[in-house]
């Protein structure tokens, strides 16, 4: 898994490439905490090149989302692999945050 984080004004863009299994989900935690400690008003994830995430990885995203919204900040997914989109829609993640193809 590869991760890039880029701050652009009031937005933080996070691009993840590769499968996010349990070990990778744990690797994401410090990066997600750094983003939470920042001041960006909106976090935008690009998951175009993430064909699969385990339930542990999805759980990390939900926890991140809840922590972010408790700070009155926003999150969205802009760009998502079609198979991952299907999974996200099946478990209704689109009811938490916007998901754009």
NUKE-264909 format. One record per atom (N, C-alpha, C): atom name; residue in one letter; x, y, z; residue number from 1. Coordinates in pm, 1 decimal, always signed. Example, Ala and Ser with C-alpha at 12.3 -4.5 7.8 and 13.67 -1.06 7.14 Angstrom:
NUKE-264909
<r atom="N" rest="A" x="+1319.0" y="-569.0" z="+780.0" nr="1"/>
<r atom="CA" rest="A" x="+1230.0" y="-450.0" z="+780.0" nr="1"/>
<r atom="C" rest="A" x="+1320.0" y="-330.0" z="+780.0" nr="1"/>
<r atom="N" rest="S" x="+1285.0" y="-225.0" z="+708.0" nr="2"/>
<r atom="CA" rest="S" x="+1367.0" y="-106.0" z="+714.0" nr="2"/>
<r atom="C" rest="S" x="+1290.0" y="+3.0" z="+787.0" nr="2"/>
***
This chain:
NUKE-264909
<r atom="N" rest="X" x="+83.3" y="-118.0" z="+0.0" nr="1"/>
<r atom="CA" rest="X" x="+0.0" y="+0.0" z="+0.0" nr="1"/>
<r atom="C" rest="X" x="+88.2" y="+124.9" z="+0.0" nr="1"/>
<r atom="N" rest="X" x="+48.5" y="+221.6" z="-79.8" nr="2"/>
<r atom="CA" rest="X" x="+116.9" y="+350.7" z="-82.7" nr="2"/>
<r atom="C" rest="X" x="+17.4" y="+458.6" z="-41.4" nr="2"/>
<r atom="N" rest="X" x="+68.1" y="+559.4" z="+27.9" nr="3"/>
<r atom="CA" rest="X" x="-15.8" y="+667.4" z="+76.3" nr="3"/>
<r atom="C" rest="X" x="+54.2" y="+799.3" z="+49.7" nr="3"/>
<r atom="N" rest="X" x="-19.8" y="+894.4" z="-7.4" nr="4"/>
<r atom="CA" rest="X" x="+32.9" y="+1030.1" z="-21.9" nr="4"/>
<r atom="C" rest="X" x="-68.6" y="+1127.0" z="+38.5" nr="4"/>
<r atom="N" rest="X" x="-17.6" y="+1227.6" z="+105.0" nr="5"/>
<r atom="CA" rest="X" x="-101.2" y="+1329.5" z="+167.6" nr="5"/>
<r atom="C" rest="X" x="-54.8" y="+1464.4" z="+115.7" nr="5"/>
<r atom="N" rest="X" x="-150.1" y="+1543.1" z="+66.6" nr="6"/>
<r atom="CA" rest="X" x="-116.8" y="+1675.1" z="+13.0" nr="6"/>
<r atom="C" rest="X" x="-217.3" y="+1777.0" z="+65.2" nr="6"/>
<r atom="N" rest="X" x="-165.9" y="+1882.2" z="+125.9" nr="7"/>
<r atom="CA" rest="X" x="-251.3" y="+1990.0" z="+174.3" nr="7"/>
<r atom="C" rest="X" x="-266.6" y="+2095.0" z="+64.7" nr="7"/>
<r atom="N" rest="X" x="-393.2" y="+2132.4" z="+40.5" nr="8"/>
<r atom="CA" rest="X" x="-425.3" y="+2234.3" z="-59.5" nr="8"/>
<r atom="C" rest="X" x="-524.9" y="+2331.0" z="+2.4" nr="8"/>
<r atom="N" rest="X" x="-474.6" y="+2438.4" z="+58.0" nr="9"/>
<r atom="CA" rest="X" x="-562.7" y="+2534.9" z="+123.0" nr="9"/>
<r atom="C" rest="X" x="-633.0" y="+2472.9" z="+242.4" nr="9"/>
<r atom="N" rest="X" x="-766.2" y="+2477.0" z="+240.1" nr="10"/>
<r atom="CA" rest="X" x="-846.4" y="+2421.0" z="+348.9" nr="10"/>
<r atom="C" rest="X" x="-875.6" y="+2272.5" z="+330.7" nr="10"/>
<r atom="N" rest="X" x="-814.2" y="+2210.3" z="+229.7" nr="11"/>
<r atom="CA" rest="X" x="-838.2" y="+2069.3" z="+201.6" nr="11"/>
<r atom="C" rest="X" x="-710.4" y="+1987.9" z="+218.3" nr="11"/>
<r atom="N" rest="X" x="-728.5" y="+1865.2" z="+261.4" nr="12"/>
<r atom="CA" rest="X" x="-620.1" y="+1768.1" z="+262.4" nr="12"/>
<r atom="C" rest="X" x="-660.8" y="+1655.2" z="+169.5" nr="12"/>
<r atom="N" rest="X" x="-577.2" y="+1627.2" z="+70.7" nr="13"/>
<r atom="CA" rest="X" x="-603.1" y="+1520.5" z="-25.7" nr="13"/>
<r atom="C" rest="X" x="-517.7" y="+1399.8" z="+11.5" nr="13"/>
<r atom="N" rest="X" x="-583.9" y="+1285.0" z="+25.9" nr="14"/>
<r atom="CA" rest="X" x="-517.2" y="+1161.8" z="+64.7" nr="14"/>
<r atom="C" rest="X" x="-539.0" y="+1059.6" z="-46.1" nr="14"/>
<r atom="N" rest="X" x="-429.3" y="+1012.4" z="-103.6" nr="15"/>
<r atom="CA" rest="X" x="-437.9" y="+912.8" z="-210.3" nr="15"/>
<r atom="C" rest="X" x="-378.4" y="+782.6" z="-159.3" nr="15"/>
<r atom="N" rest="X" x="-456.4" y="+676.5" z="-172.0" nr="16"/>
<r atom="CA" rest="X" x="-411.6" y="+544.0" z="-129.9" nr="16"/>
<r atom="C" rest="X" x="-408.2" y="+455.2" z="-253.1" nr="16"/>
<r atom="N" rest="X" x="-299.9" y="+380.2" z="-267.3" nr="17"/>
<r atom="CA" rest="X" x="-284.0" y="+287.5" z="-378.9" nr="17"/>
<r atom="C" rest="X" x="-254.5" y="+149.1" z="-322.1" nr="17"/>
<r atom="N" rest="X" x="-333.4" y="+50.8" z="-364.7" nr="18"/>
<r atom="CA" rest="X" x="-310.9" y="-87.4" z="-323.5" nr="18"/>
<r atom="C" rest="X" x="-416.8" y="-139.5" z="-229.3" nr="18"/>
<r atom="N" rest="X" x="-412.7" y="-268.6" z="-205.6" nr="19"/>
<r atom="CA" rest="X" x="-505.3" y="-335.2" z="-114.9" nr="19"/>
<r atom="C" rest="X" x="-477.6" y="-289.8" z="+28.2" nr="19"/>
<r atom="N" rest="X" x="-583.4" y="-266.8" z="+103.6" nr="20"/>
<r atom="CA" rest="X" x="-568.8" y="-226.7" z="+243.4" nr="20"/>
<r atom="C" rest="X" x="-624.4" y="-340.0" z="+330.5" nr="20"/>
<r atom="N" rest="X" x="-532.8" y="-426.2" z="+374.5" nr="21"/>
<r atom="CA" rest="X" x="-570.2" y="-537.4" z="+460.7" nr="21"/>
<r atom="C" rest="X" x="-545.0" y="-496.3" z="+605.6" nr="21"/>
<r atom="N" rest="X" x="-551.1" y="-591.4" z="+696.4" nr="22"/>
<r atom="CA" rest="X" x="-541.2" y="-558.5" z="+839.0" nr="22"/>
<r atom="C" rest="X" x="-410.5" y="-489.2" z="+876.4" nr="22"/>
<r atom="N" rest="X" x="-297.4" y="-538.5" z="+828.2" nr="23"/>
<r atom="CA" rest="X" x="-168.1" y="-477.8" z="+861.3" nr="23"/>
<r atom="C" rest="X" x="-159.7" y="-335.6" z="+806.1" nr="23"/>
<r atom="N" rest="X" x="-206.4" y="-316.6" z="+683.6" nr="24"/>
<r atom="CA" rest="X" x="-204.0" y="-183.1" z="+622.7" nr="24"/>
<r atom="C" rest="X" x="-298.6" y="-88.4" z="+696.0" nr="24"/>
<r atom="N" rest="X" x="-410.5" y="-141.7" z="+744.4" nr="25"/>
<r atom="CA" rest="X" x="-504.5" y="-59.4" z="+820.2" nr="25"/>
<r atom="C" rest="X" x="-437.3" y="-3.9" z="+945.4" nr="25"/>
<r atom="N" rest="X" x="-358.5" y="-87.8" z="+1012.1" nr="26"/>
<r atom="CA" rest="X" x="-283.9" y="-40.7" z="+1129.8" nr="26"/>
<r atom="C" rest="X" x="-179.0" y="+62.2" z="+1090.3" nr="26"/>
<r atom="N" rest="X" x="-118.0" y="+43.7" z="+974.2" nr="27"/>
<r atom="CA" rest="X" x="-18.6" y="+140.2" z="+925.6" nr="27"/>
<r atom="C" rest="X" x="-81.6" y="+276.2" z="+897.4" nr="27"/>
<r atom="N" rest="X" x="-210.7" y="+278.2" z="+864.6" nr="28"/>
<r atom="CA" rest="X" x="-280.1" y="+403.4" z="+835.7" nr="28"/>
<r atom="C" rest="X" x="-304.6" y="+488.9" z="+960.0" nr="28"/>
<r atom="N" rest="X" x="-312.7" y="+425.7" z="+1075.2" nr="29"/>
<r atom="CA" rest="X" x="-354.5" y="+495.3" z="+1197.8" nr="29"/>
<r atom="C" rest="X" x="-270.5" y="+619.7" z="+1228.3" nr="29"/>
<r atom="N" rest="X" x="-136.5" y="+613.1" z="+1226.9" nr="30"/>
<r atom="CA" rest="X" x="-59.7" y="+735.3" z="+1256.1" nr="30"/>
<r atom="C" rest="X" x="-84.6" y="+846.4" z="+1153.5" nr="30"/>
<r atom="N" rest="X" x="-98.7" y="+809.2" z="+1026.5" nr="31"/>
<r atom="CA" rest="X" x="-125.8" y="+910.0" z="+923.3" nr="31"/>
<r atom="C" rest="X" x="-263.2" y="+972.8" z="+942.9" nr="31"/>
<r atom="N" rest="X" x="-362.2" y="+891.6" z="+974.5" nr="32"/>
<r atom="CA" rest="X" x="-495.6" y="+945.1" z="+999.5" nr="32"/>
<r atom="C" rest="X" x="-495.6" y="+1035.5" z="+1122.0" nr="32"/>
<r atom="N" rest="X" x="-418.1" y="+999.8" z="+1223.9" nr="33"/>
<r atom="CA" rest="X" x="-409.9" y="+1084.5" z="+1343.6" nr="33"/>
<r atom="C" rest="X" x="-343.3" y="+1217.9" z="+1310.7" nr="33"/>
<r atom="N" rest="X" x="-240.1" y="+1214.9" z="+1227.0" nr="34"/>
<r atom="CA" rest="X" x="-174.9" y="+1339.2" z="+1184.6" nr="34"/>
<r atom="C" rest="X" x="-274.9" y="+1430.2" z="+1113.5" nr="34"/>
<r atom="N" rest="X" x="-358.0" y="+1370.7" z="+1028.4" nr="35"/>
<r atom="CA" rest="X" x="-460.6" y="+1448.9" z="+958.0" nr="35"/>
<r atom="C" rest="X" x="-560.4" y="+1506.1" z="+1058.5" nr="35"/>
<r atom="N" rest="X" x="-601.7" y="+1426.0" z="+1156.9" nr="36"/>
<r atom="CA" rest="X" x="-694.0" y="+1475.2" z="+1259.6" nr="36"/>
<r atom="C" rest="X" x="-633.7" y="+1590.0" z="+1339.7" nr="36"/>
<r atom="N" rest="X" x="-503.7" y="+1584.1" z="+1361.4" nr="37"/>
<r atom="CA" rest="X" x="-435.2" y="+1689.5" z="+1436.4" nr="37"/>
<r atom="C" rest="X" x="-418.5" y="+1817.3" z="+1354.3" nr="37"/>
<r atom="N" rest="X" x="-441.1" y="+1808.1" z="+1224.3" nr="38"/>
<r atom="CA" rest="X" x="-426.8" y="+1923.8" z="+1135.6" nr="38"/>
<r atom="C" rest="X" x="-547.4" y="+2015.8" z="+1142.8" nr="38"/>
<r atom="N" rest="X" x="-549.9" y="+2112.1" z="+1051.4" nr="39"/>
<r atom="CA" rest="X" x="-655.7" y="+2213.0" z="+1053.8" nr="39"/>
<r atom="C" rest="X" x="-741.1" y="+2216.8" z="+927.8" nr="39"/>
<r atom="N" rest="X" x="-717.2" y="+2126.7" z="+834.1" nr="40"/>
<r atom="CA" rest="X" x="-795.8" y="+2126.3" z="+710.8" nr="40"/>
<r atom="C" rest="X" x="-943.8" y="+2108.4" z="+742.6" nr="40"/>
<r atom="N" rest="X" x="-1026.4" y="+2182.6" z="+670.9" nr="41"/>
<r atom="CA" rest="X" x="-1170.6" y="+2175.1" z="+693.2" nr="41"/>
<r atom="C" rest="X" x="-1233.3" y="+2053.9" z="+625.6" nr="41"/>
<r atom="N" rest="X" x="-1168.5" y="+2004.9" z="+517.8" nr="42"/>
<r atom="CA" rest="X" x="-1223.3" y="+1889.8" z="+446.9" nr="42"/>
<r atom="C" rest="X" x="-1110.7" y="+1795.0" z="+408.1" nr="42"/>
<r atom="N" rest="X" x="-1136.1" y="+1666.5" z="+428.7" nr="43"/>
<r atom="CA" rest="X" x="-1040.6" y="+1562.5" z="+391.8" nr="43"/>
<r atom="C" rest="X" x="-1101.0" y="+1487.8" z="+273.4" nr="43"/>
<r atom="N" rest="X" x="-1023.8" y="+1475.8" z="+165.9" nr="44"/>
<r atom="CA" rest="X" x="-1070.9" y="+1411.3" z="+44.0" nr="44"/>
<r atom="C" rest="X" x="-982.5" y="+1290.5" z="+16.0" nr="44"/>
<r atom="N" rest="X" x="-1044.3" y="+1172.7" z="+14.9" nr="45"/>
<r atom="CA" rest="X" x="-972.8" y="+1049.0" z="-12.3" nr="45"/>
<r atom="C" rest="X" x="-990.2" y="+1009.0" z="-158.2" nr="45"/>
<r atom="N" rest="X" x="-880.6" y="+972.6" z="-222.8" nr="46"/>
<r atom="CA" rest="X" x="-882.8" y="+914.9" z="-356.5" nr="46"/>
<r atom="C" rest="X" x="-853.7" y="+766.3" z="-340.6" nr="46"/>
<r atom="N" rest="X" x="-956.4" y="+684.8" z="-365.7" nr="47"/>
<r atom="CA" rest="X" x="-944.4" y="+539.8" z="-351.5" nr="47"/>
<r atom="C" rest="X" x="-955.7" y="+470.5" z="-487.6" nr="47"/>
<r atom="N" rest="X" x="-923.1" y="+543.6" z="-592.9" nr="48"/>
<r atom="CA" rest="X" x="-933.3" y="+491.6" z="-728.5" nr="48"/>
<r atom="C" rest="X" x="-853.9" y="+363.6" z="-747.2" nr="48"/>
<r atom="N" rest="X" x="-740.2" y="+353.6" z="-680.4" nr="49"/>
<r atom="CA" rest="X" x="-650.4" y="+239.1" z="-698.3" nr="49"/>
<r atom="C" rest="X" x="-647.3" y="+147.2" z="-575.6" nr="49"/>
<r atom="N" rest="X" x="-760.7" y="+140.9" z="-505.9" nr="50"/>
<r atom="CA" rest="X" x="-775.0" y="+50.4" z="-391.4" nr="50"/>
<r atom="C" rest="X" x="-883.2" y="-51.8" z="-428.4" nr="50"/>
<r atom="N" rest="X" x="-843.0" y="-169.9" z="-474.2" nr="51"/>
<r atom="CA" rest="X" x="-943.0" y="-268.0" z="-517.0" nr="51"/>
<r atom="C" rest="X" x="-1016.4" y="-336.2" z="-402.5" nr="51"/>
<r atom="N" rest="X" x="-958.2" y="-334.5" z="-282.1" nr="52"/>
<r atom="CA" rest="X" x="-1019.5" y="-405.6" z="-169.8" nr="52"/>
<r atom="C" rest="X" x="-971.5" y="-347.9" z="-37.5" nr="52"/>
<r atom="N" rest="X" x="-1062.4" y="-347.5" z="+60.9" nr="53"/>
<r atom="CA" rest="X" x="-1030.5" y="-311.2" z="+199.1" nr="53"/>
<r atom="C" rest="X" x="-1093.2" y="-415.5" z="+289.8" nr="53"/>
<r atom="N" rest="X" x="-1021.3" y="-455.2" z="+392.2" nr="54"/>
<r atom="CA" rest="X" x="-1079.1" y="-546.8" z="+490.6" nr="54"/>
<r atom="C" rest="X" x="-1174.9" y="-469.3" z="+580.5" nr="54"/>
<r atom="N" rest="X" x="-1250.7" y="-543.0" z="+658.4" nr="55"/>
<r atom="CA" rest="X" x="-1342.8" y="-479.1" z="+752.6" nr="55"/>
<r atom="C" rest="X" x="-1266.1" y="-395.9" z="+855.8" nr="55"/>
<r atom="N" rest="X" x="-1145.6" y="-439.3" z="+891.4" nr="56"/>
<r atom="CA" rest="X" x="-1062.9" y="-361.9" z="+985.2" nr="56"/>
<r atom="C" rest="X" x="-1027.2" y="-225.8" z="+925.5" nr="56"/>
<r atom="N" rest="X" x="-993.0" y="-223.6" z="+797.9" nr="57"/>
<r atom="CA" rest="X" x="-958.8" y="-97.6" z="+731.1" nr="57"/>
<r atom="C" rest="X" x="-1081.1" y="-6.9" z="+721.5" nr="57"/>
<r atom="N" rest="X" x="-1194.7" y="-64.6" z="+687.6" nr="58"/>
<r atom="CA" rest="X" x="-1317.7" y="+14.2" z="+680.4" nr="58"/>
<r atom="C" rest="X" x="-1351.4" y="+69.7" z="+818.0" nr="58"/>
<r atom="N" rest="X" x="-1329.6" y="-10.0" z="+920.8" nr="59"/>
<r atom="CA" rest="X" x="-1351.9" y="+36.9" z="+1057.2" nr="59"/>
<r atom="C" rest="X" x="-1265.9" y="+157.6" z="+1091.0" nr="59"/>
<r atom="N" rest="X" x="-1141.1" y="+156.9" z="+1046.0" nr="60"/>
<r atom="CA" rest="X" x="-1051.7" y="+271.7" z="+1069.2" nr="60"/>
<r atom="C" rest="X" x="-1106.7" y="+396.7" z="+1001.7" nr="60"/>
<r atom="N" rest="X" x="-1163.7" y="+379.7" z="+881.5" nr="61"/>
<r atom="CA" rest="X" x="-1222.5" y="+493.6" z="+810.9" nr="61"/>
<r atom="C" rest="X" x="-1343.1" y="+548.0" z="+885.6" nr="61"/>
<r atom="N" rest="X" x="-1426.4" y="+459.4" z="+938.3" nr="62"/>
<r atom="CA" rest="X" x="-1545.7" y="+503.6" z="+1011.1" nr="62"/>
<r atom="C" rest="X" x="-1505.9" y="+575.7" z="+1139.5" nr="62"/>
<r atom="N" rest="X" x="-1409.2" y="+522.8" z="+1211.4" nr="63"/>
<r atom="CA" rest="X" x="-1360.0" y="+589.5" z="+1332.8" nr="63"/>
<r atom="C" rest="X" x="-1301.3" y="+725.5" z="+1297.8" nr="63"/>
<r atom="N" rest="X" x="-1221.3" y="+730.8" z="+1190.8" nr="64"/>
<r atom="CA" rest="X" x="-1164.2" y="+857.7" z="+1145.7" nr="64"/>
<r atom="C" rest="X" x="-1275.6" y="+957.0" z="+1114.2" nr="64"/>
<r atom="N" rest="X" x="-1375.7" y="+910.8" z="+1040.5" nr="65"/>
<r atom="CA" rest="X" x="-1488.1" y="+997.6" z="+1003.7" nr="65"/>
<r atom="C" rest="X" x="-1556.7" y="+1053.5" z="+1128.1" nr="65"/>
<r atom="N" rest="X" x="-1583.8" y="+968.5" z="+1223.7" nr="66"/>
<r atom="CA" rest="X" x="-1652.3" y="+1013.7" z="+1346.6" nr="66"/>
<r atom="C" rest="X" x="-1568.4" y="+1114.7" z="+1423.4" nr="66"/>
<r atom="N" rest="X" x="-1437.7" y="+1090.6" z="+1434.1" nr="67"/>
<r atom="CA" rest="X" x="-1349.1" y="+1186.2" z="+1501.3" nr="67"/>
<r atom="C" rest="X" x="-1343.4" y="+1318.2" z="+1426.0" nr="67"/>
<r atom="N" rest="X" x="-1341.0" y="+1309.8" z="+1294.7" nr="68"/>
<r atom="CA" rest="X" x="-1334.4" y="+1429.7" z="+1210.8" nr="68"/>
<r atom="C" rest="X" x="-1460.7" y="+1513.6" z="+1225.6" nr="68"/>
<r atom="N" rest="X" x="-1575.7" y="+1447.8" z="+1218.3" nr="69"/>
<r atom="CA" rest="X" x="-1700.9" y="+1522.9" z="+1228.5" nr="69"/>
<r atom="C" rest="X" x="-1722.8" y="+1578.9" z="+1368.5" nr="69"/>
<r atom="N" rest="X" x="-1664.0" y="+1516.3" z="+1469.6" nr="70"/>
<r atom="CA" rest="X" x="-1675.1" y="+1572.6" z="+1604.7" nr="70"/>
<r atom="C" rest="X" x="-1600.8" y="+1705.1" z="+1614.3" nr="70"/>
<r atom="N" rest="X" x="-1508.8" y="+1728.6" z="+1520.2" nr="71"/>
<r atom="CA" rest="X" x="-1435.6" y="+1854.7" z="+1511.7" nr="71"/>
<r atom="C" rest="X" x="-1501.6" y="+1950.5" z="+1411.8" nr="71"/>
<r atom="N" rest="X" x="-1622.5" y="+1914.2" z="+1367.0" nr="72"/>
<r atom="CA" rest="X" x="-1698.1" y="+1993.6" z="+1268.9" nr="72"/>
<r atom="C" rest="X" x="-1622.5" y="+2009.9" z="+1138.1" nr="72"/>
<r atom="N" rest="X" x="-1557.6" y="+1901.9" z="+1095.6" nr="73"/>
<r atom="CA" rest="X" x="-1485.9" y="+1898.1" z="+968.5" nr="73"/>
<r atom="C" rest="X" x="-1553.2" y="+1795.0" z="+878.6" nr="73"/>
<r atom="N" rest="X" x="-1520.7" y="+1797.7" z="+751.0" nr="74"/>
<r atom="CA" rest="X" x="-1588.1" y="+1712.4" z="+653.4" nr="74"/>
<r atom="C" rest="X" x="-1491.5" y="+1613.3" z="+590.1" nr="74"/>
<r atom="N" rest="X" x="-1551.9" y="+1505.7" z="+537.7" nr="75"/>
<r atom="CA" rest="X" x="-1475.5" y="+1403.0" z="+467.2" nr="75"/>
<r atom="C" rest="X" x="-1556.3" y="+1359.3" z="+347.0" nr="75"/>
<r atom="N" rest="X" x="-1485.9" y="+1328.8" z="+238.1" nr="76"/>
<r atom="CA" rest="X" x="-1551.8" y="+1268.3" z="+122.6" nr="76"/>
<r atom="C" rest="X" x="-1452.8" y="+1181.5" z="+47.4" nr="76"/>
<r atom="N" rest="X" x="-1507.7" y="+1093.3" z="-32.7" nr="77"/>
<r atom="CA" rest="X" x="-1427.6" y="+1008.3" z="-120.2" nr="77"/>
<r atom="C" rest="X" x="-1451.5" y="+1056.8" z="-261.7" nr="77"/>
<r atom="N" rest="X" x="-1345.0" y="+1092.4" z="-329.5" nr="78"/>
<r atom="CA" rest="X" x="-1354.7" y="+1139.5" z="-467.4" nr="78"/>
<r atom="C" rest="X" x="-1263.8" y="+1050.4" z="-551.2" nr="78"/>
<r atom="N" rest="X" x="-1323.7" y="+956.1" z="-618.3" nr="79"/>
<r atom="CA" rest="X" x="-1248.7" y="+857.2" z="-693.4" nr="79"/>
<r atom="C" rest="X" x="-1246.6" y="+728.4" z="-615.6" nr="79"/>
<r atom="N" rest="X" x="-1305.9" y="+623.6" z="-673.3" nr="80"/>
<r atom="CA" rest="X" x="-1313.4" y="+496.0" z="-601.7" nr="80"/>
<r atom="C" rest="X" x="-1319.4" y="+382.3" z="-703.1" nr="80"/>
<r atom="N" rest="X" x="-1247.7" y="+276.4" z="-673.5" nr="81"/>
<r atom="CA" rest="X" x="-1249.9" y="+156.5" z="-757.0" nr="81"/>
<r atom="C" rest="X" x="-1393.5" y="+102.7" z="-760.5" nr="81"/>
<r atom="N" rest="X" x="-1442.2" y="+57.2" z="-877.4" nr="82"/>
<r atom="CA" rest="X" x="-1580.9" y="+9.3" z="-887.1" nr="82"/>
<r atom="C" rest="X" x="-1615.7" y="-102.7" z="-788.5" nr="82"/>
<r atom="N" rest="X" x="-1525.8" y="-195.9" z="-766.0" nr="83"/>
<r atom="CA" rest="X" x="-1554.4" y="-303.9" z="-671.3" nr="83"/>
<r atom="C" rest="X" x="-1560.8" y="-252.4" z="-527.8" nr="83"/>
<r atom="N" rest="X" x="-1471.9" y="-159.6" z="-494.7" nr="84"/>
<r atom="CA" rest="X" x="-1475.0" y="-101.5" z="-360.8" nr="84"/>
<r atom="C" rest="X" x="-1600.8" y="-17.0" z="-342.9" nr="84"/>
<r atom="N" rest="X" x="-1641.0" y="+52.8" z="-448.1" nr="85"/>
<r atom="CA" rest="X" x="-1764.3" y="+130.9" z="-442.9" nr="85"/>
<r atom="C" rest="X" x="-1882.2" y="+39.8" z="-410.9" nr="85"/>
<r atom="N" rest="X" x="-1887.8" y="-74.2" z="-477.0" nr="86"/>
<r atom="CA" rest="X" x="-1996.9" y="-168.4" z="-451.5" nr="86"/>
<r atom="C" rest="X" x="-1999.6" y="-210.1" z="-304.1" nr="86"/>
<r atom="N" rest="X" x="-1882.3" y="-238.7" z="-248.1" nr="87"/>
<r atom="CA" rest="X" x="-1873.5" y="-275.8" z="-106.8" nr="87"/>
<r atom="C" rest="X" x="-1918.6" y="-159.7" z="-17.8" nr="87"/>
<r atom="N" rest="X" x="-1869.6" y="-39.6" z="-45.8" nr="88"/>
<r atom="CA" rest="X" x="-1906.8" y="+77.2" z="+34.5" nr="88"/>
<r atom="C" rest="X" x="-2057.8" y="+100.3" z="+30.7" nr="88"/>
<r atom="N" rest="X" x="-2118.3" y="+84.2" z="-87.6" nr="89"/>
<r atom="CA" rest="X" x="-2262.6" y="+103.2" z="-99.6" nr="89"/>
<r atom="C" rest="X" x="-2339.2" y="-8.0" z="-28.4" nr="89"/>
<r atom="N" rest="X" x="-2289.5" y="-131.4" z="-35.9" nr="90"/>
<r atom="CA" rest="X" x="-2354.6" y="-244.0" z="+31.7" nr="90"/>
<r atom="C" rest="X" x="-2362.0" y="-222.6" z="+182.0" nr="90"/>
<r atom="N" rest="X" x="-2258.0" y="-164.4" z="+238.8" nr="91"/>
<r atom="CA" rest="X" x="-2258.3" y="-142.9" z="+384.0" nr="91"/>
<r atom="C" rest="X" x="-2299.8" y="+0.0" z="+420.6" nr="91"/>
<r atom="N" rest="X" x="-2351.1" y="+70.4" z="+320.7" nr="92"/>
<r atom="CA" rest="X" x="-2414.2" y="+202.1" z="+337.9" nr="92"/>
<r atom="C" rest="X" x="-2320.3" y="+311.5" z="+389.6" nr="92"/>
<r atom="N" rest="X" x="-2192.5" y="+303.2" z="+351.7" nr="93"/>
<r atom="CA" rest="X" x="-2100.1" y="+409.8" z="+392.2" nr="93"/>
<r atom="C" rest="X" x="-2135.5" y="+543.2" z="+328.6" nr="93"/>
<r atom="N" rest="X" x="-2208.2" y="+538.2" z="+217.8" nr="94"/>
<r atom="CA" rest="X" x="-2249.1" y="+663.6" z="+152.4" nr="94"/>
<r atom="C" rest="X" x="-2346.8" y="+743.3" z="+236.8" nr="94"/>
<r atom="N" rest="X" x="-2402.5" y="+682.5" z="+342.8" nr="95"/>
<r atom="CA" rest="X" x="-2489.7" y="+757.0" z="+433.4" nr="95"/>
<r atom="C" rest="X" x="-2408.1" y="+836.8" z="+534.7" nr="95"/>
<r atom="N" rest="X" x="-2278.4" y="+804.4" z="+548.1" nr="96"/>
<r atom="CA" rest="X" x="-2190.8" y="+877.9" z="+639.2" nr="96"/>
<r atom="C" rest="X" x="-2120.8" y="+992.7" z="+568.0" nr="96"/>
<r atom="N" rest="X" x="-2062.6" y="+962.9" z="+452.1" nr="97"/>
<r atom="CA" rest="X" x="-1986.0" y="+1065.0" z="+380.1" nr="97"/>
<r atom="C" rest="X" x="-2010.1" y="+1049.6" z="+230.2" nr="97"/>
<r atom="N" rest="X" x="-1997.9" y="+1161.9" z="+155.5" nr="98"/>
<r atom="CA" rest="X" x="-2020.2" y="+1156.2" z="+11.1" nr="98"/>
<r atom="C" rest="X" x="-1913.2" y="+1069.1" z="-58.2" nr="98"/>
<r atom="N" rest="X" x="-1959.5" y="+993.2" z="-156.0" nr="99"/>
<r atom="CA" rest="X" x="-1870.4" y="+910.0" z="-235.9" nr="99"/>
<r atom="C" rest="X" x="-1894.5" y="+945.3" z="-382.7" nr="99"/>
<r atom="N" rest="X" x="-1790.5" y="+996.3" z="-447.3" nr="100"/>
<r atom="CA" rest="X" x="-1798.7" y="+1034.7" z="-588.2" nr="100"/>
<r atom="C" rest="X" x="-1711.7" y="+941.5" z="-669.2" nr="100"/>
<r atom="N" rest="X" x="-1762.5" y="+899.6" z="-784.8" nr="101"/>
<r atom="CA" rest="X" x="-1685.2" y="+811.3" z="-871.9" nr="101"/>
<r atom="C" rest="X" x="-1575.8" y="+889.3" z="-931.2" nr="101"/>
***
